[in-house]
Amino acid sequence: MTPPTPLPEHPLTVAAVQAEPVPGDVAGNAATAARLVGRAAGARIVVLSELFLPAYHPPTLAADPAGTDVAAGPDGLVDDPRLDPLRGAARDGGATVVVGAAVRHPDGRRTISSLVVDAAGVARSAYDKQQLWGGERDLFDAGRRGATLLVDGWRLGLGICYDGCFPEHGRAAAADGAHGYLCPSGYLAGSAHRRDLYYAARALDNTMYVVFANAVGGADPWRFNGGAAVYDPEGRPLARGADAEEDVLVATLDPGALAATRAAHTMLADRPADQGLPRTVLAG
């Protein structure tokens, strides 16, 4: 196994956002995101929901790919004037913003992605969703690799919604030294049990912080249930939103709490390189 990654030296303030974007209105949703970043004053990282820029609304995403997508260059940079308000908010707030987008790549792939807008206002297509859910496979291509965001000495694995339902995805981030896991998501009404279980479990599985963002509002069958949260490394919510209404949840990630949890619960250090010899099969 690789040696453990050094712990961060300083706390990190983060924000998990739940809000209702308008289907197909990338410019308007970018302006909404900018307003919400302003509400998260003091947060160094702000996370908004999956596909926030075009909104998670498959009929619109299918009907108007040219209007809903943003284009990434060969270097991953996204230079789209519709994002200018968000770039400005990131610069003004000194924040790194993780926001969901539909991205068209130079090779023609279309992905559900997280854009990272850094504190200088530079937007980059940083991570493409690897585990597509249901009908997403009809509209999008799966991502090919994981990604880790480095901010102020913190290593933060990137995931998107259904990625977080797979323990292996969070574990891959932790194995890469992640101290936290950022998950823009789109959970629908009726899924609150799973929504609240998966991301708390990923936190405890890997003794890392988890920042979970979700949408709210919309009309059935695309009505979303909020519950944005920040989980500590034992899976306990430091902050959690209600199932409805816009909210910006701010919490501080503490390297001391991370160190204490990893000293008490040593799953990462104790994990085996493999699961051993072939399994024994018993007849009952």
C-alpha positions in Angstrom: 0.0 0.0 0.0 1.0 3.6 -0.6 2.1 5.6 2.5 -0.6 7.8 4.1 -1.0 11.3 2.7 0.0 14.0 5.2 -3.0 15.6 6.9 -3.9 19.2 6.1 -2.5 21.8 8.4 -5.4 24.2 8.6 -9.2 24.0 8.7 -11.2 24.4 5.5 -14.6 26.0 5.3 -17.0 24.5 2.7 -20.6 25.1 1.6 -23.1 22.5 0.2 -25.9 24.2 -1.8 -29.4 23.1 -2.6 -31.3 25.2 -5.1 -33.7 25.0 -8.1 -32.2 25.7 -11.5 -34.3 26.4 -14.5 -34.2 23.7 -17.3 -32.2 24.9 -20.2 -31.3 28.3 -18.8 -27.5 28.1 -18.5 -27.0 31.8 -18.3 -29.7 32.3 -15.7 -28.5 29.3 -13.7 -25.0 30.6 -13.7 -26.3 33.9 -12.3 -28.2 32.0 -9.6 -25.0 30.1 -8.8 -23.1 33.4 -8.5 -25.7 34.6 -6.0 -25.5 31.5 -4.0 -21.7 31.7 -3.9 -22.2 35.1 -2.5 -24.4 33.7 0.3 -21.6 31.3 1.1 -19.3 34.1 2.1 -16.2 32.8 3.9 -16.4 29.4 2.3 -13.3 28.3 0.4 -15.2 25.5 -1.5 -18.8 25.8 -2.7 -20.5 22.7 -4.2 -23.7 23.0 -6.3 -25.8 20.1 -7.6 -25.4 17.7 -10.5 -26.1 19.3 -13.9 -26.9 22.6 -12.1 -26.0 24.8 -15.1 -28.5 23.2 -17.6 -30.6 21.7 -14.8 -31.2 18.0 -14.4 -34.2 17.7 -16.8 -33.6 14.9 -19.4 -36.3 16.1 -21.9 -34.6 19.4 -22.2 -31.1 17.9 -22.3 -32.2 15.6 -25.1 -34.1 18.3 -27.1 -31.5 21.1 -26.9 -27.9 19.8 -26.5 -26.5 22.8 -28.2 -28.2 25.1 -25.7 -27.6 23.1 -22.6 -24.0 22.0 -23.1 -20.8 23.9 -22.5 -17.7 23.2 -24.6 -14.4 22.2 -23.1 -11.1 22.8 -25.0 -8.3 20.2 -25.4 -6.9 21.5 -22.0 -10.3 21.1 -20.3 -10.8 24.9 -20.0 -14.4 26.1 -20.5 -14.6 29.6 -22.0 -18.3 30.3 -22.2 -19.6 33.9 -21.6 -22.7 32.5 -19.9 -20.5 31.6 -17.0 -19.2 35.1 -16.5 -21.3 35.9 -13.4 -20.1 32.7 -11.7 -16.5 33.5 -12.6 -16.9 36.9 -11.0 -18.4 35.5 -7.9 -15.6 33.0 -7.4 -13.0 35.8 -7.8 -14.9 38.1 -5.5 -15.3 35.5 -2.8 -11.9 33.8 -3.1 -13.8 30.6 -3.5 -13.4 27.5 -5.6 -16.8 26.5 -7.0 -17.7 22.9 -8.0 -20.8 23.0 -10.2 -22.6 20.5 -12.4 -22.6 20.8 -16.2 -23.2 19.0 -19.4 -19.9 19.1 -21.2 -19.1 18.6 -24.9 -15.5 17.5 -25.4 -13.3 18.0 -28.5 -13.5 14.3 -29.3 -17.3 14.5 -29.4 -18.0 12.9 -26.1 -20.9 14.4 -24.0 -20.5 13.9 -20.3 -22.2 14.8 -17.0 -19.3 16.7 -15.4 -18.2 18.9 -12.5 -16.8 22.2 -13.6 -14.2 23.6 -11.1 -14.2 27.4 -11.2 -11.2 28.5 -9.2 -10.6 31.6 -7.2 -9.1 33.3 -10.2 -12.3 32.8 -12.1 -10.9 30.1 -14.5 -13.4 27.3 -15.3 -12.3 23.8 -16.1 -14.0 20.6 -16.8 -12.5 18.7 -13.9 -14.3 15.4 -13.6 -16.7 13.3 -15.8 -19.3 11.1 -14.0 -18.1 7.5 -14.3 -21.3 5.7 -13.2 -24.2 6.7 -15.3 -27.7 6.0 -14.0 -30.6 4.8 -16.0 -31.6 6.9 -19.0 -28.4 9.0 -18.6 -26.7 6.4 -20.8 -28.9 7.4 -23.7 -27.7 11.0 -23.5 -24.1 10.9 -22.1 -20.8 9.1 -22.2 -19.3 7.7 -19.0 -16.1 9.3 -17.6 -12.9 7.4 -17.9 -10.9 8.4 -14.8 -11.2 9.7 -11.3 -10.0 13.2 -10.2 -8.7 14.9 -7.0 -9.0 18.6 -6.3 -6.2 20.2 -4.2 -7.2 23.2 -2.2 -5.1 24.7 0.7 -3.4 21.4 1.5 -6.7 19.4 1.4 -7.1 16.5 -1.2 -10.7 16.3 -2.2 -12.0 13.4 -4.4 -14.6 14.3 -7.0 -17.8 12.2 -7.5 -21.2 12.8 -9.0 -24.4 11.3 -7.6 -24.6 7.7 -8.6 -20.8 7.4 -8.3 -21.3 7.7 -4.5 -23.5 4.6 -4.5 -20.5 2.5 -5.2 -18.1 2.0 -2.3 -15.3 1.4 -4.7 -15.5 5.0 -6.0 -15.1 6.6 -2.7 -12.4 4.1 -1.7 -10.4 5.0 -4.9 -10.5 8.6 -3.8 -9.3 7.7 -0.3 -6.6 5.4 -1.7 -5.4 8.4 -3.6 -5.1 10.3 -0.3 -8.4 12.1 -0.2 -9.3 13.9 3.0 -12.8 14.7 1.6 -15.2 13.7 -1.2 -17.3 16.3 -3.1 -20.5 15.0 -4.6 -22.8 17.2 -6.6 -26.0 15.1 -7.0 -29.6 14.9 -8.2 -31.7 12.9 -5.8 -35.4 12.7 -6.6 -38.4 12.9 -4.2 -38.9 9.5 -2.6 -35.2 8.7 -2.3 -34.4 10.3 1.1 -33.5 7.1 2.8 -30.8 6.2 0.2 -29.7 9.9 -0.2 -29.0 10.1 3.6 -27.4 6.6 3.8 -24.9 6.5 0.9 -22.9 9.6 1.6 -22.7 9.1 5.3 -21.5 5.6 4.6 -18.8 6.8 2.2 -17.6 9.2 4.9 -17.3 6.4 7.5 -16.0 3.8 5.1 -13.1 6.0 4.3 -12.8 8.2 7.4 -13.1 11.3 5.2 -15.4 14.4 5.0 -18.2 14.3 2.4 -19.8 17.4 0.9 -23.1 16.4 -0.7 -25.1 19.0 -2.8 -28.6 18.4 -4.3 -31.3 20.2 -6.2 -34.7 21.1 -4.9 -38.0 21.8 -6.6 -39.0 20.8 -10.1 -42.1 19.0 -11.4 -42.7 15.2 -11.2 -41.1 13.0 -12.3 -38.1 15.4 -12.1 -38.8 16.8 -8.6 -35.8 16.9 -6.3 -35.5 16.5 -2.5 -32.7 18.6 -1.2 -31.1 17.2 2.0 -27.7 18.8 1.1 -25.2 17.9 3.8 -21.7 18.0 5.1 -20.6 14.8 6.8 -17.8 14.3 9.3 -15.3 11.4 8.9 -17.6 9.2 11.1 -20.6 9.9 8.8 -22.3 12.3 11.2 -23.9 15.4 9.6 -22.2 18.7 10.5 -24.9 20.5 8.5 -28.0 19.2 6.6 -30.7 20.9 4.6 -34.4 20.2 4.6 -36.1 18.3 1.8 -37.4 21.6 0.2 -36.4 25.2 -0.2 -33.1 26.8 -1.2 -30.3 26.6 1.3 -26.6 27.2 1.7 -25.0 25.0 4.4 -21.6 26.1 5.6 -19.4 23.9 7.7 -15.7 23.8 8.6 -13.5 20.7 8.0 -11.2 20.2 10.9 -7.8 18.4 10.3 -7.7 17.6 14.1 -11.0 15.8 13.9 -9.8 14.0 10.8 -6.6 12.9 12.5 -8.5 11.7 15.6 -11.0 9.7 13.6 -8.3 8.0 11.6 -6.4 7.2 14.7 -9.5 5.6 16.3 -10.9 3.9 13.2 -8.0 2.5 11.1 -9.9 1.0 8.2 -7.7 2.7 5.6 -4.5 1.5 7.2 -5.9 -2.0 7.8 -7.5 -2.6 4.5 -6.1 -5.8 2.8 -4.4 -5.7 -0.5 -6.9 -8.4 -1.6 -9.7 -10.5 -0.1 -7.5 -13.6 0.3 -7.8 -17.1 -1.1 -10.9 -18.4 -2.9 -14.0 -18.4 -0.8 -15.2 -21.4 1.1 -18.7 -22.6 0.1 -20.8 -24.3 2.8 -23.9 -26.3 2.4 -26.7 -25.6 4.9 
